[in-house]
Amino acid sequence: MLRNKIFNGILNRLAVLLVAAALPVWGGDRTGSVSWVVKISSGAAAVGAVVRVKNADLGLTVSAISQADGRYAVPDLPAGKYTIRATGGGFQSDPVETVDVSAGQPATRTLTLSLR
């Protein structure tokens, strides 16, 4: 009986230590995001523009659609370097923007579209 109590006490302590050690992994935010606004060259919001965010190293491409105010958001991106390009209605962004996405940090980019 005493042996079982000692064993259970050790087992409980070990379980608590394992959970405590894993908390930084579970609780840590390991993704970032890109957001802001898409405009056309006149300064007006570009509604319905397709924003593509690409990380060539990871082989990951994510798309978002700009809203009524031109805002877009691409959440939950793994940290790394991304290129951003927006297109829509015969317009596209000038050169491809590059942005560093860091874990837990939102990156903001205003994209300006011009007629192509």
Contacts in CASP RR format, 6 or more apart in sequence:
PFRMAT RR
TARGET T0000
AUTHOR 0000-0000-0000
METHOD contacts of the structure
MODEL  1
MLRNKIFNGILNRLAVLLVAAALPVWGGDRTGSVSWVVKISSGAAAVGAV
VRVKNADLGLTVSAISQADGRYAVPDLPAGKYTIRATGGGFQSDPVETVD
VSAGQPATRTLTLSLR
28 103 0 8 1.000
29 103 0 8 1.000
29 104 0 8 1.000
30 78 0 8 1.000
30 79 0 8 1.000
30 103 0 8 1.000
31 75 0 8 1.000
31 76 0 8 1.000
31 77 0 8 1.000
31 78 0 8 1.000
31 79 0 8 1.000
31 103 0 8 1.000
31 104 0 8 1.000
32 75 0 8 1.000
32 76 0 8 1.000
32 77 0 8 1.000
32 78 0 8 1.000
32 79 0 8 1.000
32 101 0 8 1.000
32 102 0 8 1.000
32 103 0 8 1.000
32 104 0 8 1.000
32 105 0 8 1.000
32 106 0 8 1.000
32 107 0 8 1.000
33 73 0 8 1.000
33 74 0 8 1.000
33 75 0 8 1.000
33 76 0 8 1.000
33 77 0 8 1.000
33 101 0 8 1.000
33 104 0 8 1.000
33 106 0 8 1.000
33 107 0 8 1.000
34 53 0 8 1.000
34 73 0 8 1.000
34 74 0 8 1.000
34 77 0 8 1.000
34 82 0 8 1.000
34 84 0 8 1.000
34 99 0 8 1.000
34 101 0 8 1.000
34 106 0 8 1.000
34 107 0 8 1.000
34 108 0 8 1.000
34 109 0 8 1.000
35 71 0 8 1.000
35 72 0 8 1.000
35 73 0 8 1.000
35 74 0 8 1.000
35 75 0 8 1.000
35 106 0 8 1.000
35 107 0 8 1.000
35 108 0 8 1.000
36 71 0 8 1.000
36 72 0 8 1.000
36 108 0 8 1.000
36 109 0 8 1.000
36 110 0 8 1.000
36 111 0 8 1.000
37 45 0 8 1.000
37 66 0 8 1.000
37 69 0 8 1.000
37 70 0 8 1.000
37 71 0 8 1.000
37 72 0 8 1.000
37 110 0 8 1.000
37 111 0 8 1.000
38 45 0 8 1.000
38 46 0 8 1.000
38 49 0 8 1.000
38 51 0 8 1.000
38 66 0 8 1.000
38 70 0 8 1.000
38 71 0 8 1.000
38 72 0 8 1.000
38 86 0 8 1.000
38 93 0 8 1.000
38 110 0 8 1.000
38 111 0 8 1.000
38 112 0 8 1.000
38 113 0 8 1.000
39 45 0 8 1.000
39 46 0 8 1.000
39 70 0 8 1.000
39 110 0 8 1.000
39 111 0 8 1.000
39 112 0 8 1.000
39 113 0 8 1.000
40 46 0 8 1.000
40 91 0 8 1.000
40 112 0 8 1.000
40 113 0 8 1.000
40 114 0 8 1.000
41 112 0 8 1.000
41 113 0 8 1.000
41 114 0 8 1.000
41 115 0 8 1.000
43 112 0 8 1.000
45 66 0 8 1.000
45 68 0 8 1.000
45 69 0 8 1.000
45 70 0 8 1.000
46 66 0 8 1.000
46 70 0 8 1.000
46 86 0 8 1.000
46 88 0 8 1.000
46 91 0 8 1.000
46 111 0 8 1.000
46 113 0 8 1.000
47 66 0 8 1.000
47 67 0 8 1.000
47 68 0 8 1.000
47 70 0 8 1.000
48 65 0 8 1.000
48 66 0 8 1.000
48 67 0 8 1.000
48 70 0 8 1.000
48 88 0 8 1.000
49 65 0 8 1.000
49 66 0 8 1.000
49 70 0 8 1.000
49 72 0 8 1.000
49 86 0 8 1.000
49 87 0 8 1.000
49 88 0 8 1.000
49 89 0 8 1.000
49 91 0 8 1.000
49 111 0 8 1.000
49 113 0 8 1.000
50 63 0 8 1.000
50 64 0 8 1.000
50 65 0 8 1.000
50 86 0 8 1.000
50 87 0 8 1.000
50 88 0 8 1.000
51 63 0 8 1.000
51 64 0 8 1.000
51 65 0 8 1.000
51 66 0 8 1.000
51 72 0 8 1.000
51 74 0 8 1.000
51 84 0 8 1.000
51 85 0 8 1.000
51 86 0 8 1.000
51 111 0 8 1.000
52 61 0 8 1.000
52 62 0 8 1.000
52 63 0 8 1.000
52 84 0 8 1.000
52 85 0 8 1.000
52 86 0 8 1.000
52 87 0 8 1.000
53 61 0 8 1.000
53 62 0 8 1.000
53 63 0 8 1.000
53 64 0 8 1.000
53 74 0 8 1.000
53 77 0 8 1.000
53 82 0 8 1.000
53 83 0 8 1.000
53 84 0 8 1.000
54 60 0 8 1.000
54 61 0 8 1.000
54 62 0 8 1.000
54 82 0 8 1.000
54 83 0 8 1.000
54 84 0 8 1.000
54 85 0 8 1.000
55 61 0 8 1.000
55 77 0 8 1.000
55 78 0 8 1.000
55 80 0 8 1.000
55 81 0 8 1.000
55 82 0 8 1.000
56 83 0 8 1.000
57 80 0 8 1.000
57 81 0 8 1.000
58 78 0 8 1.000
58 80 0 8 1.000
60 77 0 8 1.000
60 78 0 8 1.000
62 74 0 8 1.000
62 77 0 8 1.000
64 72 0 8 1.000
64 73 0 8 1.000
64 74 0 8 1.000
65 72 0 8 1.000
66 72 0 8 1.000
66 86 0 8 1.000
72 86 0 8 1.000
77 101 0 8 1.000
78 101 0 8 1.000
79 101 0 8 1.000
79 102 0 8 1.000
79 103 0 8 1.000
80 100 0 8 1.000
80 101 0 8 1.000
80 102 0 8 1.000
81 98 0 8 1.000
81 99 0 8 1.000
81 100 0 8 1.000
81 101 0 8 1.000
82 98 0 8 1.000
82 99 0 8 1.000
82 100 0 8 1.000
82 101 0 8 1.000
83 96 0 8 1.000
83 97 0 8 1.000
83 98 0 8 1.000
83 99 0 8 1.000
84 93 0 8 1.000
84 96 0 8 1.000
84 97 0 8 1.000
84 98 0 8 1.000
84 99 0 8 1.000
84 109 0 8 1.000
84 111 0 8 1.000
85 92 0 8 1.000
85 93 0 8 1.000
85 96 0 8 1.000
85 97 0 8 1.000
85 111 0 8 1.000
86 92 0 8 1.000
86 93 0 8 1.000
86 111 0 8 1.000
86 113 0 8 1.000
87 93 0 8 1.000
87 113 0 8 1.000
88 113 0 8 1.000
90 115 0 8 1.000
90 116 0 8 1.000
91 113 0 8 1.000
91 114 0 8 1.000
91 115 0 8 1.000
91 116 0 8 1.000
92 113 0 8 1.000
92 114 0 8 1.000
92 116 0 8 1.000
93 111 0 8 1.000
93 112 0 8 1.000
93 113 0 8 1.000
93 114 0 8 1.000
94 112 0 8 1.000
94 114 0 8 1.000
97 109 0 8 1.000
97 111 0 8 1.000
99 107 0 8 1.000
99 109 0 8 1.000
100 107 0 8 1.000
101 107 0 8 1.000
END
